[in-house]
């Protein structure tokens, strides 16, 4: 995704970013993520209060202490109600596997429980476990130029703390006046591409900072950048 940054060279900060709907869709998708997913993607780096510790505790919890093996999976890798929408994002940082639905073994429920689960290890009302018959797979969507949460082919201004507005001359001038910027010579435009690593860093920074764009894209020192390091 392409992104244009307007930076204040004197104060070493991002004033705002300008982007298309694809980048804004990715930002909005953060609001759809279950807390367990956010912790899995960012918790160990961001150490977000007790939630990070709680997530790590579940990781280390012996399966014998849980009702079923499926309980651990649903806590550590919960599914999102907006899963179908987010598969159409140009960049999707949530790497949760597409939802599969499982039923109890064929013919094992004479009372007609018709139990269906998203886990192949859930316990049916009859006492047996699901997983013998996978009954449905979600279709994986493809990115569309029509947009996901906002309409496609639109331009947006994103402030440093992720406030989003449609692009207009009025909104730009109002923003500069609000920030007390009267000398345009202190401003500089920078263009960059945003991929999965940068999007994950934005997710992490959005939880702990009010200067999200600056922290990720324009740190005072290169070593202060919050862009997550990914393994090759």
Secondary structure, DSSP 8 states (H G I E B T S, - for coil): -EEEEEEETTTTEEEEEEEEHHHHHHHHHGGGS-HHHHIIIIIHHH--HHHHHHHHHHHHS-GGGSS-HHHHHHHHS---TTHHHHTTSSS--------EEEE--TT--TT----EESSTT-B-TTS-BS-SEEEEE-------TT-SSS-SS-EEEEETT--EEE--HHHHHHHHHHTT---GGGEEEEEEE--HHHHHHHHHHHHH-S-HHHHHH--SSGGG--------
